[in-house]
Amino acid sequence: MPIRTIRVARSGLRWFLRWQVPILLALLIGATVGAELYLRGQPLRPYLADLIATQGADLPVHRPVDNVHLLFDLKPGARENLARPHRSDRMVTINALGMRDPERTLEKPPGTFRIVVLGSSTTFGAEVSDGETFPNYAEEILNARRDGRRYEVWNAGISSYTPHQMAAFGRRLIEQGAAPDLIVFQIFLLGPRSFLNGRINLTQYRDDPSLLDEHLVRPSWLSRATAIDLLVRSRLAGLLLAHYNRVVDQKERGAATEAASFEHHIEQLAAFVKDFGDKVRLMAIYMP
């Protein structure tokens, strides 16, 4: 006798919600967690890293630092013979105080007029050898005058430094006891503070949340604190923020990050002048 089967109609929506939705959610969560774990084991993706300003010149003599106002400086005691195209190699030597300069003492010798030149790659001496930087030539010219004073012109230039970073470096020198008579700001770059190439430290956005605005824009509904928390905690969220920065109008994005950077430069320079303007002569040379 044939067996009769009775098909029981399922409620399509109820069945879907009860069985299929949980499965789809579990797959989605699993894929998200898997992607996050995979990305955490990898270097920062270029899709995000390429949006963040970095400095890649003469990396062997530079080092990252915890000070978020600097982000990097020069390696004290470093000495490197670096190649340059179509010319002989150049020697780059960093003194114990972290400057591309002869060894100096914080204590100022009697009868000495001390000038500290803060700047970026032009001051540092990109593509030239030790002894060929303009602070070095300035010291020779001033001392050749033989006017009864001895002059020191310290080369405190560091590649890609902005006014924000220069002010922080100058502050550190003064607090260490350098006692300059004149500080010269040789200003060229007015864009964002840079990390060292390959050494982007996202946690430093927490140390100075305003740094995020120099590199990235965010949707109006996403607070800066939340954006930073997502960047630091989740590589996947970082890629989503990177995607947002790539699809927005690039002129508007550039204008926003440049405006934020300029505002921070002015804030740091104003604070520096307020704290030290009555203690040391200050000069700024802007090279547009």
C-alpha positions as CSV (number, residue, x, y, z in Angstrom):
1,M,0.0,0.0,0.0
2,P,1.6,3.3,-1.0
3,I,2.6,5.7,1.8
4,R,0.9,9.0,1.5
5,T,2.9,12.1,2.6
6,I,1.3,15.3,3.7
7,R,3.2,18.5,3.0
8,V,2.8,21.1,5.8
9,A,2.9,24.6,4.4
10,R,5.4,26.8,6.1
11,S,4.9,30.4,6.7
12,G,7.6,31.8,4.4
13,L,8.3,35.0,6.4
14,R,8.2,33.3,9.8
15,W,10.4,30.4,8.7
16,F,12.9,32.9,7.1
17,L,13.1,35.0,10.3
18,R,13.4,32.0,12.5
19,W,16.1,30.1,10.7
20,Q,17.7,32.0,7.8
21,V,18.3,35.4,9.4
22,P,20.3,34.0,12.4
23,I,22.4,31.9,10.0
24,L,23.0,35.0,7.8
25,L,23.9,37.1,10.9
26,A,26.3,34.4,12.1
27,L,28.0,34.3,8.8
28,L,28.3,38.0,8.6
29,I,29.7,38.2,12.2
30,G,32.1,35.4,11.4
31,A,33.3,37.1,8.2
32,T,33.7,40.4,10.0
33,V,35.7,38.9,12.9
34,G,37.8,36.9,10.5
35,A,38.6,39.9,8.4
36,E,39.5,41.9,11.5
37,L,41.8,39.2,12.8
38,Y,43.5,38.9,9.5
39,L,44.0,42.6,9.1
40,R,45.4,43.0,12.6
41,G,48.2,40.6,11.7
42,Q,49.1,42.7,8.6
43,P,50.9,46.0,8.2
44,L,48.6,49.0,7.9
45,R,46.9,48.8,4.5
46,P,48.0,51.4,1.9
47,Y,44.3,52.2,1.3
48,L,44.4,54.0,4.7
49,A,48.2,54.6,5.1
50,D,48.4,56.5,1.8
51,L,45.9,59.1,3.2
52,I,48.1,59.9,6.2
53,A,51.1,62.3,5.8
54,T,54.5,60.6,6.1
55,Q,58.1,61.6,5.7
56,G,60.5,59.2,4.0
57,A,63.8,61.2,3.5
58,D,67.0,60.0,5.2
59,L,65.1,57.5,7.4
60,P,68.2,55.9,8.9
61,V,68.9,59.1,10.9
62,H,65.3,59.7,12.0
63,R,63.3,58.0,14.7
64,P,59.7,58.0,15.9
65,V,59.0,59.5,19.3
66,D,56.1,59.5,21.8
67,N,55.7,63.3,21.8
68,V,52.7,63.8,19.6
69,H,53.7,67.4,18.8
70,L,56.9,66.1,17.2
71,L,56.0,62.6,16.0
72,F,59.6,62.0,15.1
73,D,63.0,63.6,15.5
74,L,66.7,62.8,14.7
75,K,68.6,59.9,16.2
76,P,71.3,61.2,18.6
77,G,74.7,59.9,17.6
78,A,73.6,58.6,14.2
79,R,76.1,58.8,11.3
80,E,75.2,57.6,7.8
81,N,76.8,57.7,4.4
82,L,73.8,58.3,2.1
83,A,73.7,58.0,-1.6
84,R,72.6,60.9,-3.8
85,P,71.9,60.7,-7.6
86,H,74.7,61.8,-10.0
87,R,77.0,63.0,-7.2
88,S,79.2,61.5,-4.6
89,D,77.7,60.1,-1.4
90,R,76.9,62.5,1.4
91,M,77.6,62.2,5.1
92,V,74.8,62.9,7.6
93,T,75.9,63.2,11.2
94,I,73.6,63.8,14.2
95,N,75.0,65.1,17.4
96,A,74.2,64.1,21.0
97,L,71.5,66.7,21.2
98,G,69.7,65.3,18.2
99,M,70.6,67.9,15.6
100,R,72.6,67.7,12.4
101,D,75.3,69.8,13.8
102,P,78.8,69.6,15.4
103,E,78.7,68.6,19.0
104,R,77.4,71.4,21.2
105,T,77.1,72.0,24.9
106,L,73.8,73.2,26.5
107,E,75.9,75.6,28.7
108,K,76.7,78.6,26.6
109,P,80.4,79.7,26.6
110,P,81.0,83.3,27.7
111,G,80.9,85.9,25.0
112,T,78.9,83.6,22.7
113,F,75.8,84.7,20.7
114,R,73.7,81.6,20.1
115,I,71.3,81.3,17.2
116,V,69.0,78.3,16.8
117,V,67.5,77.8,13.4
118,L,64.4,75.7,13.4
119,G,63.2,74.4,10.0
120,S,62.5,71.5,7.7
121,S,64.5,69.9,5.0
122,T,66.0,73.1,3.7
123,T,67.5,73.8,7.1
124,F,68.4,70.2,7.8
125,G,70.3,70.1,4.5
126,A,68.5,67.7,2.1
127,E,70.9,66.3,-0.5
128,V,74.0,68.0,0.9
129,S,76.8,66.7,3.1
130,D,77.8,67.8,6.6
131,G,79.3,71.2,6.5
132,E,77.3,72.2,3.5
133,T,74.1,73.3,5.3
134,F,73.1,76.9,5.4
135,P,73.3,77.2,9.2
136,N,76.9,76.0,9.0
137,Y,77.7,78.6,6.3
138,A,76.0,81.3,8.4
139,E,78.1,80.4,11.4
140,E,81.3,80.7,9.3
141,I,80.2,84.1,7.9
142,L,79.3,85.6,11.2
143,N,82.5,84.5,12.9
144,A,84.5,85.8,10.0
145,R,83.3,89.3,10.9
146,R,85.5,89.2,14.1
147,D,83.3,91.7,15.9
148,G,84.3,90.6,19.4
149,R,81.7,87.9,19.8
150,R,81.7,84.3,19.0
151,Y,78.7,83.0,17.1
152,E,77.0,79.6,17.2
153,V,74.4,78.8,14.6
154,W,72.6,75.6,15.6
155,N,71.1,73.5,12.8
156,A,67.8,72.4,14.4
157,G,66.2,71.6,11.0
158,I,64.4,68.2,10.7
159,S,62.9,66.8,7.5
160,S,59.3,67.7,6.8
161,Y,58.9,69.7,10.0
162,T,55.9,72.1,10.2
163,P,55.7,75.2,12.4
164,H,53.8,73.1,14.9
165,Q,56.7,70.6,15.2
166,M,59.3,73.4,15.1
167,A,57.7,75.1,18.1
168,A,57.6,71.9,20.0
169,F,61.3,71.2,19.2
170,G,62.3,74.7,20.2
171,R,60.4,74.4,23.4
172,R,62.2,71.2,24.2
173,L,65.6,72.8,23.6
174,I,64.9,75.8,25.9
175,E,63.6,73.5,28.6
176,Q,66.8,71.5,28.3
177,G,68.7,74.6,29.0
178,A,70.0,75.6,25.6
179,A,69.6,79.4,26.3
180,P,69.5,80.7,22.7
181,D,69.8,84.5,22.1
182,L,67.9,84.2,18.8
183,I,65.6,81.6,17.4
184,V,64.9,81.6,13.7
185,F,61.8,79.8,12.3
186,Q,62.5,78.9,8.6
187,I,59.0,78.1,7.6
188,F,58.1,76.3,4.3
189,L,55.6,73.5,5.0
190,L,52.2,74.5,6.3
191,G,50.5,71.2,5.8
192,P,49.8,68.3,8.3
193,R,52.3,66.9,10.8
194,S,53.9,63.8,9.3
195,F,54.6,60.4,10.7
196,L,57.8,58.6,9.6
197,N,57.2,56.5,6.5
198,G,56.2,53.0,7.7
199,R,55.9,54.0,11.3
200,I,52.3,55.4,11.5
201,N,51.2,55.1,15.1
202,L,47.4,55.4,15.2
203,T,47.3,55.5,19.0
204,Q,48.9,59.0,18.9
205,Y,45.6,60.3,17.7
206,R,44.5,59.7,21.2
207,D,47.3,61.8,22.6
208,D,46.3,64.8,20.4
209,P,42.8,64.3,18.9
210,S,43.3,67.4,16.7
211,L,46.0,65.5,14.8
212,L,43.2,63.4,13.2
213,D,41.7,66.5,11.5
214,E,45.1,67.2,9.9
215,H,44.9,63.8,8.1
216,L,41.3,62.6,7.7
217,V,37.8,63.9,7.4
218,R,34.8,62.2,8.9
219,P,31.0,62.2,8.5
220,S,29.3,65.0,10.4
221,W,27.4,62.4,12.6
222,L,30.7,60.7,13.7
223,S,32.4,62.5,16.6
224,R,36.2,62.9,16.5
225,A,36.5,60.8,19.7
226,T,34.5,57.9,18.2
227,A,36.4,58.0,15.0
228,I,39.7,57.8,16.8
229,D,38.4,55.0,19.0
230,L,37.3,53.1,15.9
231,L,40.7,53.7,14.1
232,V,42.7,52.5,17.1
233,R,40.5,49.5,17.9
234,S,39.5,48.2,14.5
235,R,41.5,47.8,11.3
236,L,38.3,47.2,9.4
237,A,36.7,50.4,10.7
238,G,39.9,52.2,9.6
239,L,39.4,50.9,6.0
240,L,35.8,52.1,6.1
241,L,36.9,55.6,7.2
242,A,39.6,55.5,4.5
243,H,36.9,54.7,1.9
244,Y,34.9,57.7,3.1
245,N,37.9,59.9,2.6
246,R,38.4,58.6,-0.9
247,V,34.8,59.1,-2.1
248,V,34.3,62.6,-0.7
249,D,35.1,65.6,-2.8
250,Q,38.9,65.7,-2.7
251,K,39.2,69.5,-3.0
252,E,36.9,69.9,0.0
253,R,38.9,67.2,1.9
254,G,42.2,68.9,1.1
255,A,40.8,72.3,2.2
256,A,39.5,70.9,5.5
257,T,42.8,69.2,6.4
258,E,44.9,72.2,5.4
259,A,42.7,74.5,7.4
260,A,43.0,72.3,10.5
261,S,46.7,72.1,10.1
262,F,47.2,75.8,9.7
263,E,45.0,76.5,12.8
264,H,47.2,74.2,14.8
265,H,50.4,75.8,13.6
266,I,49.1,79.2,14.6
267,E,48.1,77.9,18.0
268,Q,51.5,76.4,18.7
269,L,53.4,79.4,17.5
270,A,51.3,81.7,19.5
271,A,51.8,79.6,22.6
272,F,55.6,79.6,22.0
273,V,55.7,83.4,21.6
274,K,53.6,83.8,24.7
275,D,55.9,81.6,26.8
276,F,59.3,82.7,25.4
277,G,58.9,85.9,23.5
278,D,60.2,88.0,26.5
279,K,63.2,85.7,27.0
280,V,64.7,85.3,23.5
281,R,64.6,87.2,20.2
282,L,62.4,85.5,17.6
283,M,62.5,85.7,13.8
284,A,60.4,84.0,11.2
285,I,61.5,83.5,7.5
286,Y,58.6,82.2,5.3
287,M,59.5,80.6,2.0
288,P,56.2,80.1,0.0
